[in-house]
Amino acid sequence: MRAIVVIALIIMSSNTVFGQLATAERMLELSNWKVLRTKNSMTDKLSCVAIHRDNYSIQLKQDALYLSREGKGGVAIYQIRIDEAAATKSRRPGKIEQQLSTIILTKAEVQQLVGAKRLRVSGLSVLNSMINEDLDIDGIATAHAVLASPKCK
């Protein structure tokens, strides 16, 4: 039960940040990433997110990477490939990924991405359309370092 409450709070705080991005302060701009900082109007807590190439459906937080498939048929099954390493086994989205229609890469996967230049995601949507992303993620280490810095806490 406690884990469900924690996850729900994380999603609620993430949605609040995502809704405030239009007025967010730009902390850093790179060719592939833009780090944005917002301040919660109720708590004054600072929060940062990195956006991939002005595509707000691809968002990097310190401990996760979110690839939204909302409005694109959601996610039925997917696999990822980082740089030239072998692709992961196909996996079904978890409950939160299903509810958000979003592929969520874990903290461990984000740590692998920090040293990478390319991320590929393939799979099928709930509507049986293909998911096929090939992302140039150069600069992710710099963006991630800003997300982990005191400027974003």
C-alpha positions in Angstrom: 0.0 0.0 0.0 2.8 2.4 0.9 4.5 1.8 -2.4 1.3 2.7 -4.3 0.9 6.0 -2.4 4.6 6.9 -3.1 4.2 6.1 -6.8 0.9 8.1 -6.9 2.7 11.1 -5.3 5.5 10.9 -7.8 3.1 10.9 -10.7 1.1 13.8 -9.3 4.2 15.9 -8.8 5.5 15.0 -12.3 2.2 16.0 -13.9 2.3 19.3 -12.0 5.8 20.0 -13.4 4.8 18.9 -16.9 1.9 21.3 -16.8 4.1 24.2 -15.9 6.7 23.7 -18.6 5.4 26.5 -20.8 6.6 29.1 -18.3 9.6 27.2 -17.0 13.1 28.8 -16.6 15.6 27.6 -19.1 18.6 26.3 -17.2 20.6 24.8 -20.1 20.2 24.4 -23.9 22.2 21.9 -25.9 21.6 20.6 -29.4 19.5 17.7 -28.2 18.4 18.7 -24.7 16.9 21.6 -23.0 16.8 21.6 -19.1 13.8 23.5 -17.7 13.3 24.5 -14.1 9.9 25.2 -12.4 8.9 26.3 -9.0 5.9 24.7 -7.3 3.5 27.6 -6.5 2.3 25.9 -3.3 5.5 24.6 -1.8 8.2 26.7 -3.6 10.0 23.5 -4.3 12.2 23.6 -7.4 12.0 20.8 -10.0 13.8 20.3 -13.3 13.2 18.2 -16.4 15.2 17.9 -19.6 13.2 17.9 -22.9 14.6 16.1 -26.0 14.7 18.5 -29.0 11.7 20.5 -28.0 9.6 17.3 -28.0 7.7 17.5 -24.7 6.7 13.9 -25.0 10.3 12.8 -24.3 11.3 14.0 -20.8 14.3 13.1 -18.7 14.2 13.3 -14.9 17.1 12.4 -12.6 15.8 8.9 -12.1 13.7 8.1 -15.2 13.2 8.8 -18.9 9.6 9.2 -20.1 8.5 8.6 -23.7 4.9 9.5 -23.9 2.7 7.6 -26.4 -0.5 9.4 -25.4 -2.6 10.0 -28.4 -0.5 7.4 -30.4 -2.2 4.2 -29.3 -0.4 3.7 -26.0 2.0 0.9 -25.4 1.4 -2.9 -25.7 4.9 -4.2 -25.8 8.4 -2.7 -26.4 12.1 -3.2 -26.2 15.0 -0.7 -26.1 18.5 -0.7 -27.5 21.3 1.6 -26.2 24.0 2.5 -28.6 25.2 -0.7 -30.3 24.5 -3.0 -27.4 22.0 -5.9 -27.9 18.3 -4.9 -27.6 16.6 -5.8 -24.3 14.0 -8.6 -24.3 10.5 -7.4 -25.2 8.5 -6.3 -22.2 5.0 -5.3 -21.5 4.4 -2.0 -19.8 3.7 -1.9 -16.1 0.5 -0.6 -14.7 1.7 3.0 -14.4 3.1 2.9 -18.0 -0.3 1.7 -19.2 -2.2 4.3 -17.3 0.0 7.1 -18.6 0.5 5.6 -22.1 4.1 6.2 -21.5 7.3 4.1 -21.7 9.3 4.7 -18.5 12.9 3.8 -18.5 14.3 3.1 -15.0 17.0 4.7 -13.0 19.4 1.9 -14.0 18.6 2.4 -17.6 19.0 6.1 -17.3 22.5 5.5 -15.8 23.3 3.5 -19.0 22.0 6.3 -21.2 24.2 8.9 -19.5 27.2 7.3 -21.2 25.4 6.7 -24.5 24.8 8.6 -27.8 21.8 6.7 -29.2 18.6 5.2 -27.9 16.3 3.1 -30.0 12.8 2.0 -28.9 10.6 -0.4 -30.9 7.4 -2.2 -30.2 3.7 -2.2 -30.7 0.9 0.1 -29.5 -2.3 -1.1 -28.0 -3.8 -0.3 -31.5 -1.2 -2.6 -33.2 0.7 0.3 -34.8 4.4 0.2 -34.8 6.5 2.1 -32.2 9.8 3.1 -33.7 12.0 5.7 -32.2 15.7 6.3 -33.0 16.9 9.1 -30.8 20.2 11.0 -30.9 20.8 11.5 -27.2 24.2 13.1 -27.3 24.5 15.6 -24.4 22.4 13.5 -22.1 25.2 13.3 -19.5 25.4 17.1 -19.3 21.7 17.5 -19.0 21.5 14.7 -16.4 24.3 16.4 -14.4 22.2 19.6 -14.2 19.1 17.6 -13.1 21.2 16.1 -10.3 22.7 19.5 -9.3 21.6 21.7 -6.3 20.1 24.1 -8.9 17.3 21.7 -9.4 16.5 20.8 -5.8 
